[in-house]
Amino acid sequence: MTTKSVSYDMVVVGGGTGGCFAAATAARAGLDVVLLERKCEDEGGYIACGDGIKGKSTFPDVVDRDRLREESFTNEGITRGIFENPQSGDSLEIPFDETGAVVDRFRYGQVLLEETDRAGVELHYDTVVNDVIQPNGQVEGVTAIRDGDHLEYRADVVVDAAGALSVLQDKTDLSGSTFDTNVNYSQFCSAYREVLEVPEPVDWDDALVFKPTEELGYLWYFPRSPTEINAGLGFQMSQQPLELVDVLKDDIANRAEFAGATVKNKLGAALPTRRPYDSAVHPGYVAVGDAAAHVNPCTGGGIPGAAKAGHWAAEIAVEAIEDGDVSEAALWEYNRRVQTNFGKRFAAMDLYNIFGTAREQEDLVSMVTALPGQQLVDAIGKKGTTNMSLGLKLKTLVKTFGHWDTLYDLYKVQNAAGSLKDVYDSYPDGPDQFAAWQKERDSVMDRVYDITGADPKY
């Protein structure tokens, strides 16, 4: 068997959001970059996604953002969220303080790959990466099969954008760095979605609709247009498995607006529903997007975080390559940028997931329907924490009569979320102080486990 070796400044594995923004950023900075995508060119960009983007998302300026928006953002009029109570049948409507959008994820992915190509990146489709090249601790490339040929892709830096439970992390010896290996299946969500075409326009085409299910799961209905709906279901893998397709189909069958609907396509995936990796760098190696858990652990939203992470990873990698030093310390600034930006919010939101694993569905639904709308959005959305006036607290107490113990625990978790964000704001400038930072963070987590009675997640 003959193996051909090729060399680049950077190899990016995976053509999703994080991979494309990393590759485009590095190429526009002058690096010789190749992006490896296992799908064929016609299927590139086809990824299971809820398609929803809540609030304004400013993407890094390394692709044609106007084109990306014009060709893939199909509904930019999302102004509210609707939480449906599966027990009473009632709904809670929450206005958003920022307008959101729903995208055609396939077209979004295609445009992003086309823009990555236009930035000067070499795209290799039909390329299955199967191992890393790591002779002496530092990652120096990957091995892959492309069109039946065995190839070695050598590079100064490998960007892992290979998605949740990345095979690269199974193949890489990460013992020589602080790269986060405290990862297991229970920190992930199994998801399935269908795109439906309905005969008549829905009357909630300006809303993102959520409905809790059993075993810490939820249904979603996100309108790409008044007649095209992304309908899906996810559940935490730490809970008892749900029959994803059956649960979703049963709910769809009971909704009058979906009578006569046709399924345009369907797809499943695994998503991280955990805090971002404590460290996502190793000598010669950086992980971005789902491969580093850069996903809102409450909603599954990962597009904005992946775009930022890919861009930052490439910026730091470019500097490291130019300096001739791709050590863990040289790449560390990428960690700091992530953790002090969206990382601290996602870590705070993860506390609500932990809270949920120790509560019954009735208690959780009671909390959702009783909390004032904007406070709920803040808690699981853009802030990760929330505040309430005395008046709102009193109203919430009335609505949650019979669940006050749960409400008080939620209040204490909320306070812990604020403390946790403060810890993330002090994320260290280098790996030398990393262990001390983890110890401080873990002391907050111990408080949360004591409050909730939940089993430790990490």
N, C-alpha and C positions, 0 to 999 in steps of 0.2 A: 504494500500500500504506500503510495507516494503522497506526501503532505507538502503542499506549497505554502511558503511563508511570505506574508506581505506586511509592510510596516506603515504606521500612521502616527501622528502625534497623539490622537485620541480615538478610542473605539467606544462607541455608544451602543449598548445592547438594548433594543426595544424601541419601537416607533410610536409610543404613546405621547402624551403631553410632555412629561418630564424629559423623555429622550429627545424629542424634537427641539424643545427649547434649549437643552444643553448643547446639542449638536450645532444648531443654528448660531448660538452665541459664540461658540468656540471658532466656528468657521469664519464668522464675520470679524473675529479678532485676528485672523490670519493663520489659524492652525489647519493642518491637514487632517480632516475628520472623516471617518466612515461610520455609518449607522447600519446596524444589522437588524433586520426584521424577519421573523420566521414566516409571516404570511406572504402570499404572492402579491404582486403589485395591485391587482384588481381588488383584493380584499384588505389592503393596507388601511389602517384607520378604523376597521370594524371592531368595536370594543363594546362589551356590555356596560351600560351606564344608565343612570336615571335621567340624564340630559338636563337636569335643573341646575341653574346657577343663581344663588340667592344673593341679592345685593350687587353693587357695582364691582366688577372685576377688571383691574387694569393689568393687561398682559405685558410682559417685557417687550421692548421695542426692537425686536430682532426679526420679526415677521411682519407682513402687511396686515396689521390689525384691522384695518377697515375692510379689507377683502374677507378676512376670517369672519368678521361680524356679518357682513352683507350676505355671504354665501351659506352660512351655517346657523346663524341665530334666527330661528323661525318664529319665535314669540318673545318679544321684549316688553310685554305688558303685564308681567307678573307683579301684582301689588298686594297680595294677601296670602296667608296660609289658612288652611281649613283642617282642624283636627277632629276626626270623627270618633265618637264614643261608641265602641262596639257593644256596650251593655245596654245603654239607654236609647241609642239611635240618634242622640242629639249631636250637634256639631258646635265647635268653638271656632269663630272666625277671628283671625289676627291680622290686622293691617301691617304691612312692612313699611319701615321708614325709608327704605331704598328699593327702587324697582329692580326686580330680578328678571331672569330670562330662561327660556328653554331652547336647547339647540338640537339640531339633527346631528347626533354624535358621529355618524358615519361620514357625512360630508365634512364636518369639522375636522375629523382625523385625516381625510384626504387632502383638504386644503393645507393643513399643518405640514404634512409630508411634502406636498408640492412646494411650499414656502421654504422648507428645510433644504430641499434640493436646490432651490433658487439661491439660497444663501451660500452655496458652494460645497455642501456636504455630499459625499459619495454614498448613495443608498444601495444597499445590497438586500434585495428581497429573497424569499425562499432560502433563508439562511438560518440553520438551527444551531445555536451555540450549545456545546455539550461539556465544556470544561474550561478551566482557567490555566494560564501559564504563570507559574509561581515557583521559580527555582530556589529562591532564597528568602522567602517571606513576603517580599514586595510583589504585587501583581504586575505582570509585564505583558498581559494580553489574554486572549481567549482562543480556544480551538472551536471549529465549527464545520458543519457539512453544508455545502452550497451546490445545488444541482449535481449531487453525487460526488463532488470533489471534497477532499479533506483539506482544510485550510488552517493555518496559524495566522491570527491577526495580532501582530505585536504593536504595542503602543506605550507611551509614557504614562498615560492615565486611561483606565477603563471606567466608564460611567455605567453603572447598573441601573437600567430603567426597565427591567424585565418583569415588573409587576409583583403582585402579592406572592409571598413564599417563593421568591426568586431562586432558580436552580443555581445561579452563580454563588449564592451564599451557602449552599450545600457543598459546593465544590471548593470554596476558598478556605484556606487555613487562616482564620482570623485571630488566632491566639496571640499574635504579636502586636496587637493593638487593643484599643478600648471599644472597637466596633460592637454594637449591641447584638448579642446572640441570645438574649433572654426572650426568645420568640417561640410561640407554640400555637397550635391550631385554635385553641380556645380564645385567642385574641383576634379572631377573624370572623367575618360574616359570610354566609353563603347567600347568594342573591340570584334572582331570575327575573327577567323582564320580557314583556311583549309590547310591540307597537301595534295599536289598534286603530282601525279606521271606522268611525261611527257614522250612521246615516244622517243624523242631524247634529248641528252644533250644540256642544254642552254649554250650560249657562254659567260655568265656572272656568272659562278659558283664561281668566286673569289670576288663577289661584294654583298653589301647590297643595295637593290634598294628601293627608297622612291618616292612617288608621292603624292603631295597635292590634297585634294578634297575640296568640298565646306564645309562651316560651321566649319572651323578650324579642319579638319580631314586629315588623310593621309592613303594611301595604302602602304603596304610593301611586298616585295618579297625577302625572305631569303633562299638561297639554302643550304639545308642539304647535298645535293650531286648534281652532274650535272643533275640528273633526278628527284630528290625529292625536292620540293619547299614548304616552309612555306609561304602561301599567306594570308594576313590579312588586316583588316581595323579597324581604331579607330577614334573616334571623341569626342570632349570635350562635356560633358553633359550640360555645360552652353549654348550651341548653339542649334539651331533647330535640331531635331532628323533626322538622315539619315536612309534609309533602308539599313542596313549594308550588308546583303546578296546580295541584288540586285545590289548595287553599285560595290561590289567586282566582282560579276559574269559578269557584263557588261564589266568591264575592262579586265577581263581574256578572255572573248570572242573575244575581239579586239586585242589580242596579238597572233601573229602567232606561237610563240614557245609553246603556251599552247593548240594548236589544238590537239584534241584526248586525252587530259589529263583526268585522273581518280582521284576521291576524295578518299583518304585513310581514313581520319577522319576529324571531324569538332568540334569546341568548341567555346564558348563565355565566356567573363569575364568582370568584372569591374576593372579598374586600377586607382590608384591615380596619378593625374597629377598636383601636388601641391608641395610646399616646405615640407620638413620633419616636423613632429610635433615639436613644440617648446620645449615641454617636453613630454617624453613618459614613465615617471615613476610615481608611486603612491605607498603608503605603501603596500608592499607585491605583487606588480604587475608591470610588465614591458611589453611594446609592441615592437615588432620587425617586420622588413620587410614591406610588404604592410599594415599591421595593424598600422604602424607608418609613412606611406608614404615615405618609403625608396626606392624611385623609381625615376629614371631620368625623370623629368616632360616633357621633350621634346621628348624623344625616347621611353619611357615606359620600359627601361631596369632596371630590379630590382634584378637580381641574385647576382652580386658581393656585392651590398649594403646589401642585406638581410643576406648573409653569414657573413659579418663582424659584422653586428648589432647583430645577434644571438650569435656569439662568444663573443663579448664584454659584452652583457647583462648577459650571463652566468658567465663570469669571475667576474664581479662586484657582481652578486647575490651570488656566492660561498663565496666571502669574507664577504658579509653582513650576510649570514646564519651562517658562522663560528663565527662571532662576536656577534651573537644573536641580531642583529639590522637590520631590513629590512624596515626602515623608508624611506621616500622620500629622505632625505638628504644622507642616507647611499647608496642609489642606484643612486645618482645624477651623479656620475662620468661617468656612461654610456651615459647620455645626452651629456656631454662635449666631449667625444670621438667621438660621431656621428657628432655633429655640427661642430667641428673643422676639421673633415676629409671630407667625401663625403657630409655631410650636407650643408656646405657652398657652394659647387659647385652646388648642386641641387637647393638651394635657389636662387642662381644667375641665373641659367637657367630658373627658373620659371618666371623671369621678361620678358623673350622672349615670353612665353605663354600669359602673360598679355598684352604685346605689340600686339600680334596677334589678341586678341579678339576685338581690336579697329580698325583693318585694313581690307580692302577688300582683297580677294584672289589675285587679280591682283598685288596689292602693295607687298604682301608677296612673291609671286613668283618672282617678279622683284628683290627683295632683295636677295633671295636665289641664283638666277642665276647670280647675279652681284658680290656678295662677293667672294673674292679669297677663294679657296677651304679650305686650312688649317685654315684660320681665321673662316670659317663657322663651321668646325669641332670643333675648340677650343670653340666657343661660345655655341654650343649645346651639346658638348661632354665632354671631360675630364676636361676642365678648367672652363667653364662657363663664361669666358671673353676672349677677344682677342685684339690684337694690329695690326695695319697696318702701313707700311711705307708711306711716302708722295707719292711715286710713285704709290703704290697700291691704295691709296685713290683717286688719280686723275683718274686712270683707272676706279675705281668703279663709280665715278661721271659721267663719259662719258656713261657708260653702263646703269645708272639709270636716264638718262635724262627724265624729266617729273615726277619723283618720288623723287625729292630732299628733299621735306618737310618730307617725310617718312624716307628717309635715314638719315636726320639730327636728327629726333626723335630717330631712332635706335642708332645713335652715342651717344646720351645723355643717353639712356637706358643702353648702354654698359658701360658708365662711372659709372652709378649708380650701375651696377652689381659689379664693382670693389670695390666700397664703401661698398656694402653689404657684400662682402666676408671679408673685414676688420672687420666689426662689428661681424661677426660670429667667427672670430679668437679670439675675446675677450669674447666669451661665458663664463658666470660666473661659478665659482667653486662650487657654492651651490645655493639653492633656494632663499636665502636672497637678492641677487642682481639681481634676475631674472626680476622683474618688471622694473628696471632701464634699463636693457639690452633690453627688449622688446620696451621700449619707444625710445631708440636710433635706433633700427632696423626699427620701424614703421615710423620714420621721413624720412628714406630713401625710404620706400614704398610710403609715401605721395608724394615725388618728382616724383616717377615713375608714379603714377596716374595722376599727373598734366601734365607730359610730354605726356603721351599716350592718355589721355582722357578716359581711361578705367574705368569701374565701379570697386570699391574696391573688391578684391577677398576674403579678410579675414575680 
